[in-house]
Structure formats: C-alpha cells, structure tokens
Amino acid sequence: MMNRKDFFKYGGRWAILSGIGILSTFLALNQKIVTPGNCSVAPQCKNCGKLAQCILPQANKEKNNGK
C-alpha cells in the first residue's frame, strides 16, 4: 500500500514528466524544434528572412552565390 509520502513523490515525478512531454509536443508541433541540417522556415533560402543568421550548409551556399 502506498503511503502519503510515496504518493506525493511519485505524483510529483509524473507531473514533471507529463509537463516535459506536453512542452516537447507543443514545441515540435509549432516547429520550434529543428533537427540539425534541416530548415523548417523556408525551402528556398532566397525567400527566408533568417538567411543572414543561418548557419546551415544550404544557407552558406546561398550567401556565397552558389559556390
């Protein structure tokens, strides 16, 4: 049988785990999490407003005029 102390301990762990899961899902669905090497903003760098700050290889190629 679970006592009060164990109930709060396990309940707190599940609450934190659930919060992390919900936050991760929210960020992934809103495209705030980007895997390295993939752009989620624009498929073509010319149309992207973040080109000046981007460090992805395709952006560097676009900055160097295709070289």
DRENMI-222742 format. One record per residue: residue in three letters; y, z, x of N, C-alpha, C, CB in turn. Coordinates in pm, whole numbers, plus 50000, padded with zeros to 5 digits. Glycine has a CB too. Layout:
R | code | nc2 | nc3 | nc1 | cac2 | cac3 | cac1 | cc2 | cc3 | cc1 | cbc2 | cbc3 | cbc1
R | Ala | Y | Z | X | Y | Z | X | Y | Z | X | Y | Z | X
...
This chain:
R | code | nc2 | nc3 | nc1 | cac2 | cac3 | cac1 | cc2 | cc3 | cc1 | cbc2 | cbc3 | cbc1
R | Met | 49882 | 50000 | 50084 | 50000 | 50000 | 50000 | 50125 | 50000 | 50089 | 50000 | 50122 | 49904
R | Met | 50227 | 49930 | 50045 | 50350 | 49916 | 50122 | 50446 | 50030 | 50087 | 50416 | 49778 | 50096
R | Asn | 50500 | 50092 | 50190 | 50599 | 50196 | 50164 | 50740 | 50135 | 50164 | 50588 | 50309 | 50269
R | Arg | 50837 | 50215 | 50135 | 50975 | 50168 | 50121 | 51028 | 50108 | 50251 | 51065 | 50283 | 50077
R | Lys | 50998 | 50171 | 50362 | 51045 | 50122 | 50492 | 50989 | 49982 | 50522 | 51005 | 50220 | 50604
R | Asp | 50860 | 49964 | 50499 | 50797 | 49834 | 50522 | 50853 | 49729 | 50426 | 50645 | 49844 | 50505
R | Phe | 50879 | 49769 | 50302 | 50934 | 49676 | 50203 | 51068 | 49620 | 50252 | 50951 | 49746 | 50067
R | Phe | 51156 | 49706 | 50300 | 51287 | 49659 | 50347 | 51275 | 49579 | 50477 | 51381 | 49779 | 50369
R | Lys | 51183 | 49619 | 50563 | 51163 | 49547 | 50689 | 51115 | 49405 | 50662 | 51062 | 49621 | 50778
R | Tyr | 51010 | 49391 | 50582 | 50956 | 49258 | 50553 | 51050 | 49179 | 50463 | 50818 | 49269 | 50488
R | Gly | 51116 | 49246 | 50372 | 51212 | 49178 | 50284 | 51329 | 49122 | 50363 | 51263 | 49273 | 50177
R | Gly | 51376 | 49197 | 50461 | 51485 | 49150 | 50547 | 51444 | 49031 | 50630 | 51531 | 49261 | 50637
R | Arg | 51323 | 49034 | 50681 | 51273 | 48920 | 50760 | 51266 | 48794 | 50675 | 51134 | 48952 | 50819
R | Trp | 51213 | 48807 | 50555 | 51202 | 48691 | 50467 | 51338 | 48640 | 50423 | 51117 | 48725 | 50344
R | Ala | 51433 | 48730 | 50403 | 51569 | 48689 | 50365 | 51634 | 48610 | 50478 | 51655 | 48812 | 50329
R | Ile | 51620 | 48656 | 50601 | 51677 | 48585 | 50715 | 51609 | 48450 | 50733 | 51663 | 48669 | 50843
R | Leu | 51477 | 48447 | 50725 | 51402 | 48322 | 50739 | 51441 | 48222 | 50629 | 51251 | 48349 | 50735
R | Ser | 51454 | 48271 | 50508 | 51495 | 48183 | 50398 | 51635 | 48129 | 50419 | 51487 | 48258 | 50264
R | Gly | 51725 | 48213 | 50467 | 51862 | 48170 | 50494 | 51868 | 48062 | 50601 | 51945 | 48287 | 50537
R | Ile | 51789 | 48078 | 50706 | 51785 | 47978 | 50812 | 51729 | 47846 | 50757 | 51699 | 48028 | 50932
R | Gly | 51626 | 47854 | 50676 | 51566 | 47735 | 50617 | 51662 | 47662 | 50524 | 51440 | 47771 | 50542
R | Ile | 51731 | 47737 | 50441 | 51827 | 47677 | 50348 | 51943 | 47614 | 50424 | 51879 | 47781 | 50249
R | Leu | 51994 | 47683 | 50525 | 52104 | 47629 | 50605 | 52062 | 47503 | 50680 | 52153 | 47735 | 50704
R | Ser | 51943 | 47503 | 50737 | 51893 | 47385 | 50808 | 51878 | 47266 | 50714 | 51758 | 47416 | 50875
R | Thr | 51825 | 47290 | 50596 | 51809 | 47183 | 50498 | 51944 | 47129 | 50455 | 51731 | 47233 | 50376
R | Phe | 52039 | 47218 | 50430 | 52174 | 47177 | 50391 | 52239 | 47090 | 50499 | 52262 | 47300 | 50362
R | Leu | 52229 | 47132 | 50623 | 52289 | 47056 | 50732 | 52220 | 46922 | 50753 | 52284 | 47136 | 50861
R | Ala | 52089 | 46919 | 50739 | 52015 | 46793 | 50755 | 52049 | 46695 | 50644 | 51863 | 46820 | 50757
R | Leu | 52059 | 46743 | 50522 | 52090 | 46655 | 50410 | 52232 | 46601 | 50417 | 52069 | 46729 | 50279
R | Asn | 52322 | 46677 | 50475 | 52461 | 46633 | 50488 | 52488 | 46564 | 50621 | 52554 | 46750 | 50472
R | Gln | 52382 | 46532 | 50694 | 52387 | 46459 | 50820 | 52477 | 46528 | 50923 | 52435 | 46318 | 50796
R | Lys | 52471 | 46660 | 50929 | 52543 | 46735 | 51031 | 52455 | 46758 | 51153 | 52591 | 46869 | 50974
R | Ile | 52325 | 46737 | 51138 | 52232 | 46750 | 51249 | 52195 | 46609 | 51293 | 52104 | 46834 | 51209
R | Val | 52221 | 46576 | 51418 | 52193 | 46443 | 51470 | 52097 | 46457 | 51586 | 52324 | 46369 | 51513
R | Thr | 51991 | 46379 | 51582 | 51898 | 46381 | 51695 | 51959 | 46301 | 51809 | 51760 | 46323 | 51654
R | Pro | 51934 | 46340 | 51932 | 51991 | 46269 | 52047 | 51951 | 46122 | 52047 | 51947 | 46335 | 52178
R | Gly | 52048 | 46035 | 52065 | 52022 | 45893 | 52073 | 52035 | 45821 | 51941 | 51887 | 45870 | 52127
R | Asn | 52056 | 45893 | 51833 | 52071 | 45831 | 51702 | 52209 | 45860 | 51646 | 51962 | 45880 | 51605
R | Cys | 52271 | 45759 | 51590 | 52404 | 45775 | 51531 | 52390 | 45781 | 51380 | 52499 | 45660 | 51574
R | Ser | 52453 | 45878 | 51320 | 52447 | 45891 | 51174 | 52578 | 45850 | 51109 | 52413 | 46033 | 51135
R | Val | 52677 | 45810 | 51188 | 52808 | 45779 | 51132 | 52818 | 45632 | 51093 | 52918 | 45813 | 51233
R | Ala | 52802 | 45544 | 51188 | 52816 | 45401 | 51160 | 52713 | 45324 | 51242 | 52959 | 45352 | 51192
R | Pro | 52648 | 45226 | 51182 | 52550 | 45149 | 51259 | 52615 | 45061 | 51366 | 52469 | 45063 | 51166
R | Gln | 52741 | 45027 | 51348 | 52812 | 44946 | 51447 | 52926 | 45029 | 51503 | 52864 | 44813 | 51385
R | Cys | 52934 | 45037 | 51633 | 53033 | 45122 | 51698 | 53176 | 45076 | 51673 | 53006 | 45127 | 51847
R | Lys | 53196 | 44947 | 51651 | 53332 | 44897 | 51628 | 53395 | 44958 | 51505 | 53330 | 44745 | 51615
R | Asn | 53314 | 44993 | 51406 | 53365 | 45046 | 51280 | 53371 | 45199 | 51277 | 53279 | 44997 | 51166
R | Cys | 53343 | 45260 | 51389 | 53334 | 45407 | 51393 | 53464 | 45469 | 51442 | 53217 | 45450 | 51483
R | Gly | 53508 | 45571 | 51372 | 53629 | 45641 | 51413 | 53606 | 45739 | 51526 | 53687 | 45714 | 51296
R | Lys | 53481 | 45763 | 51562 | 53449 | 45859 | 51667 | 53411 | 45791 | 51798 | 53335 | 45949 | 51622
R | Leu | 53440 | 45664 | 51811 | 53399 | 45588 | 51929 | 53456 | 45646 | 52057 | 53443 | 45443 | 51915
R | Ala | 53579 | 45692 | 52057 | 53642 | 45742 | 52179 | 53572 | 45867 | 52234 | 53789 | 45774 | 52152
R | Gln | 53515 | 45951 | 52146 | 53449 | 46074 | 52189 | 53298 | 46060 | 52201 | 53481 | 46186 | 52093
R | Cys | 53242 | 45949 | 52157 | 53096 | 45934 | 52152 | 53037 | 45913 | 52292 | 53059 | 45816 | 52061
R | Ile | 52920 | 45974 | 52315 | 52854 | 45961 | 52445 | 52721 | 45888 | 52435 | 52832 | 46099 | 52505
R | Leu | 52689 | 45833 | 52319 | 52564 | 45761 | 52302 | 52567 | 45630 | 52381 | 52537 | 45732 | 52154
R | Pro | 52451 | 45582 | 52425 | 52446 | 45460 | 52507 | 52509 | 45338 | 52440 | 52304 | 45428 | 52541
R | Gln | 52487 | 45321 | 52310 | 52545 | 45205 | 52244 | 52697 | 45214 | 52238 | 52488 | 45191 | 52103
R | Ala | 52752 | 45335 | 52229 | 52897 | 45352 | 52230 | 52953 | 45322 | 52369 | 52936 | 45496 | 52185
R | Asn | 52883 | 45368 | 52473 | 52929 | 45338 | 52609 | 52927 | 45188 | 52634 | 52840 | 45411 | 52712
R | Lys | 52828 | 45120 | 52583 | 52820 | 44975 | 52598 | 52937 | 44908 | 52527 | 52687 | 44922 | 52544
R | Glu | 52971 | 44956 | 52410 | 53083 | 44901 | 52334 | 53216 | 44928 | 52406 | 53087 | 44962 | 52191
R | Lys | 53229 | 45047 | 52465 | 53352 | 45081 | 52540 | 53368 | 44991 | 52661 | 53350 | 45227 | 52583
R | Asn | 53259 | 44950 | 52723 | 53263 | 44865 | 52842 | 53255 | 44716 | 52806 | 53149 | 44901 | 52937
R | Asn | 53288 | 44682 | 52682 | 53290 | 44544 | 52634 | 53155 | 44475 | 52649 | 53395 | 44466 | 52709
R | Gly | 53049 | 44545 | 52614 | 52916 | 44486 | 52613 | 52847 | 44478 | 52748 | 52924 | 44351 | 52557
R | Lys | 52902 | 44539 | 52850 | 52841 | 44533 | 52985 | 52743 | 44644 | 53004 | 52947 | 44540 | 53093
